[in-house]
Amino acid sequence: MNDKSPVRILIVDDDEDDFFITSEYVKNIAVHYSFTIDWCFKYQEALNKICEGKYDIYFVDYNLGAKTGLDLIKDGIKTGCEEPIILLTGKGSQKIDVEAMQAGAVDYLVKSELNTEKLERCIRYALGRYEFIKALKANEQKFRSIFEKSHDAVFVANARLDFKDVNPATSEIFEYTKDELLSLSFFDLLANKKDEAVFLEQLSLQHEVDNKEVELVKKSKEKITCIVSASKEKDIRGDVYVQGIIHDITNLKKSEKTTLQTEKFKAAERLVHTLAHEVRNPLNNINLSLEQLNAEMADKEAATYLDIISRNSRRIGDLITELLDSSKATEIVLEKISLQSALDESIAAASDRINLKKIKLQLYYGAEPAYIMADPAKLKIVFLNIIINAIEAMNEDEGSLVISMVKEDFQQTVFITDNGTGISEENIQKLFEPYYTTKRNGMGLGLASALNILQSHKALIDVKSKPGAGTSFSITFKAA
């Protein structure tokens, strides 16, 4: 209370004499306190005033005719009353005291025991508690809003990291409902179970985990890369809990990989142009000399050797042309197409290989067409290249090729997964580098060309693989 604004009090009592007595006690509290005191003796009128919320504190008599003050408190609380309500009664009763507190009253006073000092302390305590609760609710609402609207996953868990509360973004990112998540632990989402010991150790020793990069698993079994921060806290009862934030950086990691691959591709392009220039100049001299020798020499044996030199010279020239063509930025003509049709054409082109190796093919396209802006001919090259690589990596009569699509956040993602020999982590880093190949007769331009085409489409490609357990390519396009 302060002397700047009057405290508005409503006394609800069906006895006018009791109203005057109570109001006199209030007026005598202190000269520097300012009060506005109103009286109401009808139940419904009192409930309406409580609902309007025009008063700072309410004194309610227990006896109000057909209904009691307890009924009024309960009805007032139900309608959203947050201001303090104090129950007055003619006779003290522990039962009524307990019922009043359960109904939502902040205090319980016996009229025969009232005096100015007791009433002043009651009003001061009730208003102080009200201001504290109001500030607490404001803070809770503010932080609850941040919690609910955050695009990052925010969670509260117990000391064992079993989820106790999660925000909507957590469900959206991990594809579980809130109820499903509340039956899980954070550790259930870890792709690498070895990370569990690291988390527990850091929380135990340092009471926090700061920006740790881990792989987590969605309900659909898709792995995503995340940054996790968590801290161990204590509530007002001293119970330990953990609060944390999970930031999905999967797309950022894909973008970083693409940027790195682009830089490598450009470096290779510069190297190819330099080599082409340096090789073509002496090669032109060789070809000119060959033409001169062919015109001057009639010896059959010499002609045979000259023909060998000529054929190999042309071969070198063709290789240089092929290398230059592979390093050029791909020119594309965009049109609206469905990913299903592009995949079907690529699968049809590879059908003979699929049938010869007796590979089990599974398609999960979804009910609706997945439209993107793309060059269908170029896209067919990309898919065919990846599908053929997958076929060649699988054993005959044991292979399983799964092609699926997922739409989320205005994106269309294609997954091409095999159960082949897999790729080591070291080789994955080199996979899209031009001229890198593990095939005996390969030139290492297939996936490099695929990356070039996808970059022209502003698409992202990512690869996850484990030696002996197969490989999964994910290609993400902007939805049309």
ZIURRA-V839896 format. One record per residue. N is the residue number from 1. D_CENTER is the distance of its C-alpha to the mean C-alpha in Angstrom with 1 decimal. Layout:
N,D_CENTER + N,D_CENTER
This chain:
1,46.9 + 2,48.4 + 3,51.5 + 4,49.6 + 5,48.4 + 6,50.2 + 7,48.5 + 8,48.7 + 9,49.9 + 10,50.6 + 11,53.1 + 12,53.1 + 13,56.5 + 14,59.1 + 15,61.8 + 16,62.7 + 17,64.7 + 18,61.7 + 19,59.7 + 20,62.3 + 21,62.5 + 22,58.7 + 23,58.5 + 24,61.4 + 25,59.6 + 26,56.6 + 27,58.9 + 28,60.6 + 29,57.5 + 30,58.1 + 31,59.5 + 32,56.5 + 33,54.1 + 34,53.8 + 35,53.2 + 36,53.2 + 37,54.3 + 38,54.4 + 39,55.7 + 40,54.8 + 41,56.6 + 42,55.1 + 43,52.0 + 44,50.4 + 45,51.1 + 46,49.6 + 47,46.4 + 48,46.1 + 49,46.5 + 50,43.9 + 51,41.5 + 52,42.3 + 53,41.3 + 54,44.1 + 55,45.2 + 56,44.0 + 57,45.6 + 58,47.4 + 59,50.4 + 60,50.8 + 61,54.0 + 62,53.8 + 63,56.5 + 64,55.8 + 65,58.0 + 66,56.5 + 67,53.1 + 68,52.3 + 69,50.4 + 70,47.9 + 71,47.2 + 72,46.8 + 73,44.3 + 74,42.2 + 75,42.3 + 76,41.5 + 77,38.4 + 78,37.3 + 79,37.5 + 80,35.3 + 81,37.9 + 82,36.6 + 83,39.9 + 84,42.0 + 85,44.5 + 86,47.6 + 87,49.8 + 88,53.6 + 89,56.1 + 90,59.8 + 91,59.8 + 92,57.5 + 93,55.7 + 94,53.1 + 95,51.8 + 96,51.3 + 97,49.7 + 98,47.1 + 99,46.6 + 100,46.2 + 101,43.4 + 102,41.6 + 103,42.0 + 104,40.3 + 105,43.4 + 106,43.0 + 107,46.7 + 108,49.9 + 109,53.3 + 110,56.8 + 111,59.1 + 112,62.2 + 113,60.5 + 114,59.1 + 115,60.2 + 116,59.0 + 117,57.5 + 118,55.5 + 119,54.2 + 120,53.2 + 121,51.3 + 122,49.6 + 123,48.6 + 124,47.4 + 125,45.3 + 126,43.9 + 127,42.9 + 128,41.5 + 129,39.4 + 130,38.3 + 131,37.3 + 132,35.3 + 133,33.5 + 134,32.8 + 135,31.4 + 136,29.3 + 137,27.9 + 138,27.2 + 139,25.2 + 140,23.4 + 141,22.6 + 142,21.5 + 143,19.1 + 144,18.0 + 145,17.2 + 146,15.0 + 147,13.4 + 148,13.0 + 149,12.0 + 150,9.5 + 151,6.4 + 152,5.3 + 153,5.9 + 154,9.7 + 155,12.3 + 156,16.0 + 157,17.9 + 158,21.6 + 159,23.3 + 160,22.6 + 161,18.8 + 162,19.0 + 163,16.4 + 164,18.4 + 165,15.9 + 166,12.2 + 167,10.7 + 168,9.7 + 169,5.9 + 170,6.4 + 171,8.4 + 172,6.5 + 173,3.9 + 174,7.2 + 175,9.7 + 176,11.9 + 177,13.8 + 178,14.1 + 179,17.6 + 180,16.6 + 181,14.2 + 182,17.1 + 183,19.3 + 184,17.3 + 185,17.1 + 186,14.5 + 187,16.9 + 188,16.6 + 189,13.2 + 190,14.9 + 191,16.0 + 192,18.9 + 193,20.8 + 194,22.7 + 195,19.8 + 196,20.6 + 197,23.9 + 198,22.6 + 199,20.2 + 200,23.1 + 201,25.6 + 202,23.7 + 203,23.0 + 204,26.7 + 205,28.3 + 206,26.2 + 207,24.4 + 208,21.2 + 209,18.7 + 210,17.9 + 211,15.3 + 212,15.7 + 213,14.2 + 214,13.7 + 215,12.8 + 216,11.0 + 217,11.7 + 218,10.3 + 219,13.0 + 220,14.2 + 221,14.9 + 222,12.9 + 223,12.2 + 224,9.3 + 225,10.2 + 226,8.7 + 227,10.6 + 228,11.6 + 229,14.0 + 230,16.0 + 231,19.5 + 232,22.2 + 233,23.8 + 234,26.7 + 235,27.2 + 236,30.6 + 237,32.0 + 238,31.2 + 239,28.8 + 240,26.1 + 241,22.4 + 242,19.3 + 243,16.5 + 244,13.4 + 245,10.2 + 246,7.5 + 247,6.3 + 248,5.0 + 249,8.5 + 250,9.3 + 251,10.6 + 252,12.3 + 253,14.0 + 254,15.1 + 255,16.4 + 256,18.2 + 257,19.8 + 258,20.9 + 259,22.4 + 260,24.2 + 261,25.4 + 262,26.7 + 263,28.6 + 264,30.1 + 265,31.1 + 266,32.7 + 267,34.6 + 268,35.9 + 269,36.9 + 270,38.9 + 271,40.5 + 272,41.4 + 273,43.1 + 274,45.0 + 275,46.2 + 276,47.1 + 277,49.2 + 278,50.9 + 279,51.6 + 280,52.7 + 281,55.4 + 282,57.4 + 283,56.5 + 284,58.2 + 285,61.2 + 286,61.4 + 287,61.3 + 288,64.0 + 289,66.1 + 290,65.7 + 291,67.0 + 292,70.0 + 293,70.8 + 294,70.5 + 295,73.1 + 296,75.5 + 297,75.3 + 298,77.0 + 299,76.7 + 300,74.8 + 301,73.4 + 302,72.1 + 303,70.6 + 304,68.6 + 305,67.1 + 306,66.4 + 307,64.6 + 308,62.4 + 309,61.6 + 310,61.0 + 311,58.6 + 312,56.5 + 313,56.5 + 314,55.1 + 315,52.5 + 316,51.4 + 317,51.3 + 318,49.2 + 319,46.7 + 320,46.5 + 321,45.8 + 322,43.1 + 323,41.4 + 324,41.6 + 325,40.3 + 326,37.3 + 327,36.4 + 328,36.6 + 329,33.7 + 330,33.3 + 331,34.6 + 332,32.9 + 333,33.8 + 334,30.8 + 335,31.1 + 336,28.9 + 337,28.7 + 338,26.8 + 339,25.0 + 340,26.9 + 341,30.2 + 342,29.5 + 343,28.4 + 344,31.5 + 345,33.8 + 346,32.4 + 347,32.7 + 348,36.3 + 349,37.2 + 350,36.2 + 351,37.6 + 352,40.8 + 353,39.1 + 354,36.8 + 355,39.9 + 356,42.1 + 357,39.6 + 358,39.1 + 359,35.3 + 360,33.4 + 361,31.2 + 362,28.3 + 363,26.7 + 364,23.7 + 365,23.5 + 366,22.5 + 367,24.9 + 368,24.3 + 369,25.2 + 370,22.4 + 371,23.9 + 372,23.5 + 373,25.9 + 374,27.5 + 375,30.9 + 376,31.6 + 377,34.2 + 378,32.1 + 379,29.0 + 380,31.4 + 381,32.3 + 382,28.8 + 383,28.1 + 384,31.7 + 385,31.4 + 386,28.3 + 387,29.9 + 388,33.2 + 389,31.7 + 390,30.1 + 391,33.4 + 392,35.3 + 393,33.1 + 394,33.8 + 395,37.0 + 396,39.3 + 397,39.1 + 398,36.1 + 399,33.4 + 400,30.4 + 401,28.4 + 402,25.3 + 403,24.1 + 404,21.2 + 405,19.0 + 406,15.6 + 407,14.8 + 408,11.5 + 409,11.0 + 410,14.7 + 411,14.6 + 412,16.7 + 413,16.2 + 414,19.3 + 415,19.5 + 416,23.0 + 417,23.4 + 418,26.8 + 419,28.3 + 420,30.6 + 421,31.6 + 422,28.3 + 423,28.0 + 424,28.1 + 425,25.6 + 426,28.4 + 427,29.1 + 428,25.5 + 429,25.7 + 430,28.9 + 431,28.0 + 432,27.9 + 433,30.7 + 434,33.8 + 435,36.7 + 436,34.8 + 437,35.6 + 438,36.4 + 439,38.6 + 440,42.3 + 441,43.2 + 442,39.9 + 443,39.5 + 444,35.8 + 445,35.2 + 446,33.4 + 447,29.7 + 448,30.6 + 449,31.8 + 450,28.7 + 451,26.5 + 452,28.9 + 453,28.6 + 454,24.8 + 455,24.8 + 456,27.3 + 457,24.9 + 458,22.1 + 459,20.2 + 460,18.1 + 461,19.3 + 462,18.1 + 463,20.1 + 464,19.6 + 465,22.9 + 466,25.0 + 467,28.8 + 468,30.4 + 469,27.3 + 470,26.5 + 471,24.2 + 472,21.3 + 473,20.9 + 474,17.8 + 475,18.8 + 476,16.6 + 477,18.5 + 478,18.1 + 479,19.1 + 480,22.6
